[in-house]
Amino acid sequence: MKKTLFTLLAITVIFGCSNSDKKVLHNNLYFSNDLESVKGWMEYNTLRQGNAHSGNYYSTTDSAWQFSQTFVLHAGEISAKPLKKVDVSVWANVSKDHFNGCIVTCITRNDSTIFWASSDLKNFYKKTGEWFQANASFNLPASIIQSDKVKIYVWNVDGKSEIKMDDMEIQFYN
């Protein structure tokens, strides 16, 4: 019995301390998706295989589908404590110099939007056809309740250019 317990403890320590290439999550308020697996993310038929930032899959938006894969959770599923702020990072790639796209954070209660904010991708754009990282930080209203739905996505506002999105990272703060 003692040997079994010691063996289990040793295995836990070895695997718990092993170094890997994956990002170490320091809290349960961090979410990410490289689009290799979209379970739990709202599907808008935008997933494509090909020239992704990482891996093989990315979400594409255009005139037919203006919204990327979307992070959706109730506030209470994110944290039992009130949410105060969210930082969002995505990798984007655009097909034309003239595009209108943004990172959006939207909070709804029942069928009403109680918070909506966006950050323009143009602030981070470098060159057509190349992946660039875009970041946004949003202060959230104190009025959020546990049943409110939090949605985070890339919006292709006019759909005149293809906007690809990959490797979304989301960090909430209490």
Summary of the structure (lengths in Angstrom):
residues: 174
radius of gyration: 18.8
end to end distance: 42.9
largest distance: 67.9
contacts: 503
relative contact order: 0.27
helix: 13%
strand: 43%
